[in-house]
Amino acid sequence: MEMEMVVAVPSPEVPAEEERALIRDITVAAEAHAKEGDTFFLITHRWWQSWIDYVIQDLANSTNNGSHHHEHGSNVLRRPGAIDNTDLIDDTASEVSNMEIELHDTLVEGCDYILLPQQVWEKLHGWYGGGPTLPRKAINTGLSQTDLAIEVYPLRLQLLLAPKGEQAVIRISKKDTVGELHKKACEVFDLIPDEVCIWDYYGRTRHSLMDNLEKTLDDANIQMDQDILVEVTTDANGSLDGGCIGSIQDNEYLERESTSLIADASKSGLSNENFASNNYTSRSYSSSLTQSQYLRSSNGDLDNMHGTSAMITRGSPLGLTGLLNLGNTCFMNSAIQCLVHTPEFARYFREDYHREINWQNPLGMVGELALAFGELLRKLWAPGRTPVSPRPFKTKLSRFAPQFSGYNQHDSQELLAFLLDGLHEDLNRVKHRPYIKSKDADGRSDDEVADEYWANHIARNNSIIVDVCQGQYKSTLVCPACGKVSVTFDPFMYLSLPLQFTSTRSMTVMVFTFDGSTPPTPYTVNVPKQGRCRDLIQAISNACSLRNGERLVIAEIRNHRIHRLLDDPVVQLSTINDDDHLAVYRLPKMEKKPNYIQDNGNNISVTAWKPYGVPLLAQVSRNETVTGMHIHEMVRKMLAPMQKNQESQHSVQSSVSTRTQTYHTDSTKFQLQLIDDSNTTIEQSNDTIRVPQSSLAAVIFVNWSKADLKKLNTHHLENLPEVFKYAPPAKRTRGEPLSLYSCLDAFLREEPLVPEDMYCPRCKEQRQASKKLDLWRLPEVLVIHLKRFSFSRSTKQKLETFVNFPIHDFDLTNYIANKKSSERQIYELYAVSNHYGSMASGHYTAYIKLLDEERWYNFDDSHVSAINEEDVKSGNQL
């Protein structure tokens, strides 16, 4: 087993300020001339942010200090290393046949990646190297030539070959033509084009023969992750004699596949709450039909058949119609049922709402979303109990909100928010929005200013959605330096309430000592959620009783190597994910900026070195002569507390401390072989060792035999803890519920902001202001979202906290900051969207109260059943 050292990238040939200016100029020019077909490149947000911080540091210091001089050399940000886009790559997606590199399905622009014009990428890649290269094309998304979007996720389609039963997965642009899809299918299966026809096979149903080869896949309404049936025929024109309309009963493979998918659909419920992301990965289908019913259907259309009787009983209540699950669409069905059973919407969309559709609103969907929703609502309120297929609605939804394409589970609140906003824009009565500039309060009363803000809002936004669902906040910011108070009054569509009220964050790190005084020790500390690295350093310093002559260096470890040093005290802790791994090194303070020596463990084999364990970090002064003997002694000190046998006479004494411990090594039995980054053995001699002056760290490989490795307790080297290991919180019992009022109190509580969130016009600089929200105007229908789901880079968790909410008389009178109204603000509950189960396998339903008969029902996709009022409360509300 062995250890290694990593060499940093050499200093740049181009100064940082020149890099910044060049990239700025190239970006402006490229964006000004962007056109359809241009190539853009993805770059990981983490690397891009490190480059931004690097090139603007002189500018920032010039602003803060009046010159380019840095008072503290340790604050100077180093030039980033090679571009590393591996965070964006999904190495497991090997089933995609025509793309060598697949992205993770849950990436979000601005959080995970940045899109760069080709000229910018080429310049950065030329300077820094690295990769992999991830090009994407700009496509036209509207009528104008300037309506461009970058197709980060081209269509992923599954090709099913009949009658052989072969299948393949491909990627293709939605702006490619049917002819190009036909050509690609023939290439994949090695077919003769004249003998092949292709079908739109969405949901394993033959929707249409794709014979218009000039039509784009977008115009043909082909969706992400859908199936395309590739059928071999001797007649290229697709006539009945040619077999293109042949029955799928002749295809045993497709029969078996359909049966399996349909049977398993009720069990699938992958929950994925990646907001505003192109998230397409899993596939499942749902239907209550048996295989024999499906095969007896003339066209296999699941939408027009169902096992439930359509018989109408005299006097049966309206509004008890379920929705078919199209495959993981329970989240959509739950949100739709809550909306269509809102009395104001039920009346509005059953009347002539077409006259209010805003056909010209550039922010809307040209009325298509409103029309699709209105048609679906009318079907759900029609007489009868036959479940309705929401497929036409989902098709429109997918066209305008690609994140809801495919068959992934989503948060029903995410969909509800989109629907409310989209319906508002489609139904906005304001055809030409005036430009209105908000005025300062200038000593005016809150009543006057709030009414002015609301009037300005209504002048631009006036729809049934605003009438029913929108209220108004009072937002108060206070500058901590000069005391300036800034008050605004903003509209809201729903209240998103927290279930965890803490303003702190728990972080776990492993602390290593440079002098071998203590073994590697894990520490868990609490820091502000909106804190900086300096807050984490201070908390760890207190926890490990850092001495006056010592300092801490924090490193993020990836793949057994130091990925980055977090030595900038103002780096936000939000850049550190819960599933990251942090090592903290206790090092002596030095007058001048030191060089680091990094010892990496490696498991050596006959053919290659393999990274092992956690790198150990030591430091030397830049003007200090370092010898081989010195290097050996540093490594021995750091390894000393990890040795299992402490009985020999040779000792290594730790630094003076009240907690000083003595560890022993046996120099005759424990031999280290040190090799530098050029593969040269470092002897135990007084020969001078070269330490690079410009690199992040000199790297040394530590090589030992398996027998030597057994003498060490390597647990902490092999098991570096995650920053935060999620564990489900203890479930609250009915005896200790969390009140909905306490959730609202936490939401309205005053809290500090990060400095970047407020610029004080009086101080003329960024200030860490405090913010206080108050409810000023409440809507007729109040939508409340309980924030049950949380995310990190690789994990998703659900809080099962039981919230005790009132079904009757939810009184918000005392929460209204506007005291001029004497009316009591009391609400009655009528709809609840529930999520059952875990994030990995959950299911949505809706509890709805039919107000005309005062009875509660459970809308579970196509199944609707009566429930008792006491069953409405659970730990699953969204």
N, C-alpha and C positions, 0 to 999 in steps of 0.2 A: 504493500500500500504506500502511496506517495502523496505529496502535496505540491502545489505549483504557485507561481506568481504571474500577474497580468501586467503587460506594458501599456501605458496610456498612449493615446494619439498625440503625435508631436504638435507643437505650436503652429497656428495658422500662418500661412504666407500673406494672407490678406487681412488687414486690421479689421476689428469688429465694426467700427463705424463705417468702413467702406463696404463691408458685407451688407450692413443694414441699408445703406443708401442704394446699393445696386439692386437688392431684392425689392425695395420699395418702388423704384423706378420701373423695373421689369413687370412687377405686379400691376401697377397702374396702366401701363401700356397694354398688357395682355388682356386685362378685364375690359378695357375700352374697345378692343377689337375681337372679343370673343364671339364665336359663331358656332352653328351646328356642325358637329363632326370634330371639333377641337378635342384634343386629348388633355385630360387632367390626371393628376397623380395623388393617391392617398399617402399621407405621412402620419405616423402616430402622433397624437396630440402631446404625449409626454415629451418626446424629443423636440417637437416644434416649440413647446413652451420653454424648454431649457435653452434653445437657441435664441428665442426672443429675449429671455432674461439676460443672456450673455451679451447680445449686441446693444441692448439699451442701458446696460449698467453705467456706462460712462455718462450717458445722457441724464440718467436719474441722479447720479452723484453730482453732476454739474448743477442740476436744479436745486439739490438739497444743500450743497456745500459752496456753491459759487465758483467752483473750479472742477477740473478733471482729476484732481488729486484725491487718492483714497487714504483716509487716515489710518484705517485698519486693513492691512494686507490680507487678513484672513477672510474678509468679506468679498474679495474679488472673485467673481464667478469664472470658472475655467471654461475653456472652449469645449463644446460638447464633443463626444466621441462619434463614431460612425453611426449613421442612421440605422435604427433597428426597428423594423416594422413587424417583427415576429409576433408582437402582442395582437396584431390584427388578423393573424392567419389561423385558420381552423385546420390543423393537421389531420383531424379524424375524418374530414369530408372527402374521402378518397373515391366515393362512389360516383362523383361527378365526372363524366367521361371526357368532356372537351375543354376543361379548364385545369391547368396545372396547379393553380393556387386558388383556394377557396377562402373567403373571409368568414369570420364569425358572423352568425346571423343577427346578433344583437348589438351591432355597432351603432353609435349615435354620432353624427357630425357635430363637431365642437366639443364633445366630451372624449371620444375615443380617437378621432382622426380629424385631419384638416385636408381640404382639397386644394392642390396647388396647380396653377397653370404649368404647361409643359416647360416653358422657358425657365420658370422659377425652380422647378424640380431639377432640371438639368444643371443649373448653376449650383444648387446646394449639393446635389449628388457628386458633382465634379470636385467640390471642395472637401466633402466629408466622406464620400463613399458609402458603403453599406447597402442596405436593402431589406427585403426584396422589393423590386419595382412593381407597383400596383397601378397600372394605367386604367382609366375609365373614359368613356366618350360623353361629350355633351350632346343631348338630344333636344329637339324642339317639342315643347309641351302645350303649345297654344296656336292661335291663329297668326300671331306676330312672329317675325323672325328673331325677336329679342326675348321671346319666352323660352329660355333655355333652362335645362336641369342636367345634372350629372347623373348618369345611370350607374350608381354605385352597385346596385344589385340587379343585373339583367334577369329576365324571366328564367326561372328554373322549371323545366318541363320534363315530365316522365313520358317517354315514348313506349307504347305497348304494341308489339308486332303481332298481327293476326294473319294466319292461324297458328303460327309457330309458338307464340307465347313468350318470346324473348322481350326483354325490356332494357331501357337505357335512360340515363338522366343527362340532360344537356342544358347549357346556358345559351340564351339568344336574346338579342335586344328586342324590346317591345316595338321598336320602330323598324325592325326588319320585316320583310314581306312574307306572306304565306308561301310564295315561291321559294324563298330562301330557307324557310322551315322545311318545306318538302325536299329540297336539295340536301339539307343537313341530315334529315331522316334517312334518305337513301344512302348517304355516305356511311352513316353509323351502322346500318344493317347490311351494307353492301348489296343494294337492290338496284334493279333497272328502273329508272324514273318513269318510263312510260307504262310500267305495270304496277304503279303504286298510287293510291289515293290516301288522303289523311282526313281525319275527323276531329272536330271539337268534341272531346270526350269528358267534359267537366262532370265530376261526380259519378264517373263510370256510366254516363248516359250519352247516347249519340244525339248531340244537339244540332249539328249541321255539318254537311260535307264542305270542306275547305277547298273550294274549287276556283275561287277568285285569287289568282296568284299574285295580283298587283296590290291587294289590300294589305295594310300593315297589321301586325298581330295586335296592336293596340286598338285599331278600328274593328278588328274581328272579335274584340272583347275577350282575348285570351288572358287568363289570370295566372299569377304566380303559383307554382307548385301544382298546376292542374295536369290532367292526363291528355295525351294526344294519341288517338288510335291510328296506327299505321297499318293499312290493309293492302295486301297484295292481290291484284286482279289482272286478268288477261285483257281487260278492256279499260283503256286509259280514260275514257270519258265518264266513268263512274255510273254507267247504266245498270239497271237491275240485272241484266244478263251477265254483266261483268263481275258481279259479286260484291260491289261496294256497299250495297244495301242489305247484304246478307245478315242472317240472324246470328247473334252471338251465342246462341245455343250450340252452334257447331264448334265453339272454341272452349275446350275443357279447361284450359289454363285460366281464361278470364272468368269462368264460372267459379272456380275454386278461389281465385283472388278476391272477387267481389264478396263471396260468402264470408271469408275470413275478416275482411275489413269491416263489413257491416256488423258482424257478431261482436267484434272487439271495440266498436266505437263507443258503446255506452260506458266502457271502463276508462276511456282516455279522457284526460282533462289537464293536460300540461299547462301550468299557469306561467305566463310570461308577461311581466309588466314593463317591458322596455319602452318607455314613452317616446313617441315620435321616431321610432326606429324602423328600418326595413327588416322585419323579423320574420323570416320564412324558413321553417325547418321541418316540422313534423307533419305527418299526413294521417288523417283518419276520416271515416265517413260514418254517417248515422242514418238509420231508418228503422221503422218498426216492421217493415216487410220481411217475410221469409224469402228464402231463395226461390221456392216454387212460385210464389206470387210474382216475384221480380221477373222470372223467366217467362211467365205466362203473359206478361204485359207486352203489348204490341211494339212498344219502343223503349221499354225499360225505364220510363220516366217516373222517378220516385216522387216527384212533386204532385202528381195527379192521382196518386193512389195512397190509401192508408187503411189500416185494419179497423179503425174506429168507425162506428156507424154514424151516418150523417142524418139520421132521423131527428126531426124537430118535434119537441114536446110542447103542447099548448101551455103558454105562460112561463116557459123556461127563461131564466134571466139572460140578458145579453152581456157580452164582454167576458165570457168564460171559454174563450177559444185559445188553444195552445199554439205554439210555434214549433215546427219541425226543426230538429237539430241537424244542420248540414255537415257536421263534423267539427267538434270543438267550438260551436257557436252558442253555447249556453250563456256565455258572458253577454253576447249581443241580445239574446232572447230575454234575459233578465232585465237589461236596461230598457229595451223596447216596451216590455209589459209595464214597467213603472211609468214610462212617458205616456203610453196610450190610455192608461187608466187615470191620468190627471184630468179631472173634470173639465177644466178650461180648454185643454187641448182636444179632448174628445168632442166637445161641442164645436170648436173652431174648425177642425179638419173634416167634420161631417157636414159642414155648411160649405158655401161657395168661397173658399179661400184663394182660388186661382187669381182673383182680381188683385190680391196683395202681393203676388209673386214679383220679385224684382229681377227682371230678365237681364238687366244690364249691369248689375253689381259685380265689379271685377273681383271682389272678395268672396262672392258667393259661388254656387255651383250651377248657375244659369237656371235655377228653379228645379233642377232634376232631383236634388235630394229632398226638397219639400214635396214634390209630386210623388216620389217613391214612398216616402213616409206616410203621406196622406192616403195613398192607395192601400198600403198595408194596414193602417189604422182602420179604414172602412171595412176591410175584410175581417179584422178581429172583432169588430162591433156588429157584424152581420149576424142574422139568425143562424142557429146551428152550432154544433160543437166539433165539426171536422177540423183538425189542426191545419194551419196555413203554412205554406212554405215561404220563408223570407228570402228566397234566392234572388228574385228581381231587385229587392232592396239591397241585399248584400253586394250584388253586382255593381249597383250605382255607388254604394259606399266604398267598395274597393277601388273604383275608378278615381274617386276624389280623395281617398285616404288610403294609400297603398299599404300603410302599416297594418291595416285590417284585412289584407289579402291572405290567401292561403288558409291554413287550418290550425293556427296557433291559438292558444288560450291567451286572453288579455284581461286587464282589469276592466270591469264593467263601468267603473267611474271614468276611466279614460275615454271609453266610447261615449258615455253619457255627456261628458264635457264637449266632445267633438260634435255630437248631434245638436246640442243646444246652441252652440256657436254657429254651426253650419245652417241650421234652420233659421236662426236669426238673420243671417246674411241673405238667405234666399227670400226671406219674407220682410226684409227691411223696407218700410214705407218711404224712407228717404231716398229719392232717386239721385239727387245731386248733393253730396255732403259739403257743407260750407266749412271753410277753414276758420277755426275759432281759437284765439290765443287766450289762455287762462290769465286772469288778472291776480295780482297779489292781494292779500286780504287788506293790507293798509289800515289795520285797526277796526275793520268792519266786524260785525257779529258773526258767529259761526252759522247762525240761521241764514243770514243773507248770502254768505259765501257758499254754503252747501246748496242752497236753492239755485244759485248761479251755475255751479258746477253741474248740477243735475239737468238744468235747462240746456246747457251746452251739450251734454251727453245725449239728451233726447233729440236735439236738433240734428244729430248725426246718426243716431241709433234709435229707431222707433219700430218695434215689431211686437207680435203677440208674445214672443219670448221675453222681451224687455218688460212688457205689461205684467207678466205673470211671475217671472223668476229672478229679476234683477233687483238688488238692493244697493245700499251705499255705505262704504266705510268712511270713517274719519281717521286719517293717518297723521300722527304727530311725530316729528323729528326734532330732537333737541341737541344742539351742539354742546359738547362737554367743556369746550374752552371758553367760548364767549356767551353761551347761554341762548343763542338765537333759536327761536322756535319757528319751524316751518310746518304749516298745516295744509293738507290737501284732502279732497273728498272724491274718492274713486268708486266706480261701480264694481259690483261683484255678482257672479252667477251662482256660486255655491260656497259653503264654508267647509274648508278642509281641516279637520280637527286632529291634533296629535293624541296618541295613546301613551306616549312616553314623554314625560314632562322635564326630563333632565336636560340641562344645557351643557353637560360635560360628556366626555367620551373616554372610555376605558381603553388603554393601549398597553400591550405586553411586549417587552424587549428582552434580549439576552445581553448581559454586561460581561465583557472580557477585560482582564487586567493585563497591563503591559509587563508588570514585574513579577507575575506569578504569586501575588499575595493571597488571592482567593480563587477558587474554581469558578468557571462560568456560572453566572447566577441569573435566573429570570426575575424580572421585576414587572409588576403591573401597576400603572399609575393612572390617575384621572386628570384630564386636561380639558380646556375649553373646546367645545365643538368647532368654534370659529377661530381657534388659536393658531399660533405660529410655532415654528420649530424651537424658538427660544423658550416657549412655554413647556414643551416636552423635555428640553434639556434641563430646565429648572426643576421640573418634577422628578426626573431621574436622579439629578444631583442630590436632592433632598432624600430620596429613597435609599440611595447607596452610600450616603454620608460622604460625599465627595470632599476631598481635602483641598486646602487652599492652593497648593502647588500643582493641582491636577485640573484637567479639562476633559470634556466628553466629545467624542466624534461619533456621529450616528451614520450608519451605512445601510442601504437597502441591499439585501442579498438575493440574487437570482441565479439559479443553476450553479450554486456553490461558488459564485464570484461576486465581487462588489459591483453592483449595477450602478450605483451613484452614491456620493457622499452628500449627506444633508447638512452641510456646514454653513448654509446661509440662514441666519436666525429669523429672517422674515418670510421664509417659504411657508405657505399655508399648510396646515395639517390635513386639510381636505384632499391634498394631492397624495396622501398616504392611504391606501385602501386597507380594509379590514383583513384581507387575505395576503397582504404583503408580509415580508419577514425582515425584521430589523435587528442588526447587531450594533451594540454600543461599546466603544473602546475607551477605557480609562487611560489617559496618556498624560505625561508631565507637560506643564506649560513651558513654552520656549519663547525667548525674546523675539526671534525671527521666525518667519514662516518655515516649517520643517519640510523635509522629504519624508514620505511614508514608505515603509517596507512591508509588503503584504505577503504572508506565508499561506499558501493554499495547499490543502491536502489533495493527493491524487492517488487513485487506485491504478497502479501500473499493470499493464498486460503486455503480452509479447508484441502486439501490434500498435498500441496507442495508449496515451495517457487519458485517464478519465477523472473529471473533477470530483472531489470528495470533501464532505464536511463544510465547515464555515471558515472563511479566511480569517487569519489572525493578523492584527495590525500593530506595527511598531513604528517609531519615528526616529529620525536622526537630524541634527542641525545641518543646514545646507553648507556650512563652512567646516563641518566636522569630517575628519578622515575616518573612514570606516574600513575595518579589516575583516578578514574571514573569521578570525577568532571572535570579533565583536558580534558578527551576525550569528554565529553558532550560539553564543551566550544568550543573545536575545531570544532566539527560538527556544532554547532549553528553559529559560525562565517562564515563557508563556505556556509551555507544555507541562511544567513541573506540577501544578496542582491537579492535573488530570491523571497522574500516574497512580496505579493501583497499589504498588509496593512502596511503602514509605520507611523501610527499615534500614536502608544502607547508610553509610557514614558520610557520604558526600552530600552536602546541603547547599541549597540556594536560598539565601536570606532575602525576605521581602523588604520593601521600603519601611521606614520607621512609622509605626502607627500603634495606637492602643489596641488594635485588633490584629497585630502582626502574627502571621503564622509561618512556620518553617516547613518547607517541602524538600524532599531528598531525591536525588537521582543517582543512579549507579552508572558512572561514566564508562565502566568496563563492560557493561552488559547492554547499555542503551546507546546505540550508535546512530547518528543522523548523517544522511548524505544530502547536502544542499546543492542545488543546481540553479543557476540564474536563468534569465529569459533567453539567453543565447545558447543554452544547453551546456554551459561550462561548469564543471564542478567547483564549488567554493571550498577550499581547504581550510582546516583550522590552523591558520598561520597569521602572521602579521602583514601579509601582503594587502595592499590597498584595494578595496572593491569600488568599482565605478557605480555611483548612484545617479541616475538621470535627473537633471535639474528642472526640466520642464514638464515632466510627466506627472500623472496623478499619483502613481506609486511604482516603485521598483518591485518586481515580482520574483519571488524565489520559490522553487519547487522543493518540497521537503520529502525525501524518499526514505522509506524504511521497509523492513521486511514484515511479513504477516505476524511473525513471532513478536517483533517489537510493538506492533500495533495492539496486540493483545495485552500489553502492559499498561495501556492507557484506558481510562474510562471515557469513551468517545460519545457517550449519550448526548451531551449538549452540543457536540460538533455535528452530530447526525440528525438532531431533532430541534431545529430552530423553530420556536413557536410562531404562530400567526399573530399579527398585531391584535386581532380580536377574534376569538373562536366563538362562533355563535352557538348558544345553547338555548333551547326554548324556555321562556320564563315560566315560573310556577303558575299554574292556572288558578285564576281567582275563583273562589267558590261563591255560591249565591249569597253567602253570609258577608262577603267583603267585595261588593261590586264597585266598579269604577263609574261614577256618575257622569252622565252626559253634560251636566252643568260644570263639573270639574274640568272636563275636556275643553269646554268653551272658555272657562277661566284661564286655562293654560294658553289657549290660542290668543287671547286678548291681553296677556300679560306683557308688560314692558320688557324689552330685551335689547342688549347692545348689538350693533351691526358691525360688520368688518369695515375697516377704514375706507375701502374703495367704494362703499355703498352710499357715501354722502360727501358732497363737496360743499363746504360752508362758504356762502357768498360774502359773509362778513370777514371771516378769517382768510379767505381766498386760498384754501388748501383742504386736502382730504382730512376728514375727522371721523373718529369712531363714535358716531352718534348713537343715541338710544331711540328706539322706535316703539310707539304705542298705537295699537289699533283699537278703535271703538266702533260699535254698530250705530249708524246714524239713521238709516232708512231701511226697513225690512220689506221683502217682497211678499206677494200674496201666497206663493208657494215657495217654501224654503227647502233647498237641497243641502243635506249635510253629508259630508264624506268623512268616514273614520279611517285614518291612515294606518291600515293594518300591515301593509307590505313594505319591506325595506330591501335594499340591494347593495351588493358589493360587486367587484369585478367578476367573481365566479359563483356567487351564492345569492340566493333569494330567500327571505324569511317572511313568515307570517306571524303576527302577534295574535294569540288566541284570547286576549284579554276580554273578559265579560264586561260589557257596558250596559249599565242599567239606564234605560231611556224611557221616558213617559210615553205611553200610547195616547193618553188623553191629557189635555191641559199643559202642554209644554209652554211655560210662561217665560217670555223674554222681556217683559216690561222693564225690569230693573237693569237690563243690559243696554238699553237704548240711551245714547248720550244726548239725543235730541229731546229735551224735556218740554218742548212747547206742546207736544201731542199728549192729550190726556187719555187717549184710548189704550186699553190693555192689549198687549201683543201676545196672543195665545194661539198655539197651533195644535191641530189634531193629526196624528199619524195615519197615513193611508197607503203607503207603499214602502217596502224594504227590499233591497237587493242583497242577497246572501251569497257568501262563498264558503262551501264546505270542504273540509279536507286540507291537505298540505299544499304548498306551492307546486310541488311536483305532480300531484294527482288530485286536483280539486274539481268542484262542480258548482255552478251557479244556479240559483233559483230566485224567484221573486214572490214575496208575500204581498198580496194586494187585498185591500178592503173595498168591496163594492158598496159605495156610499148609499145607493138606493135601497139596499136590503141590510146594511149594517152587518155584514158577515165577511170573515177573512177566508182567503183562498191561497193555496200554494200553487204557483205556476212553475212547474218543473218541465221545461221544454213543451212537448206535446201533451203532457199529462197535467190535468187541472183537478185539484181536490180541495174540499173544505177542510179547514183547520180551526182549532180553538184559539181564542185571543191570547191565552197565556203561552201558546207555543210560538208566538211571534218573536219573543226575546231570546237571543242566543249570543254566542261569541263570534258570529260570522257576518255581522252587518258591515256593509261598505259605505 
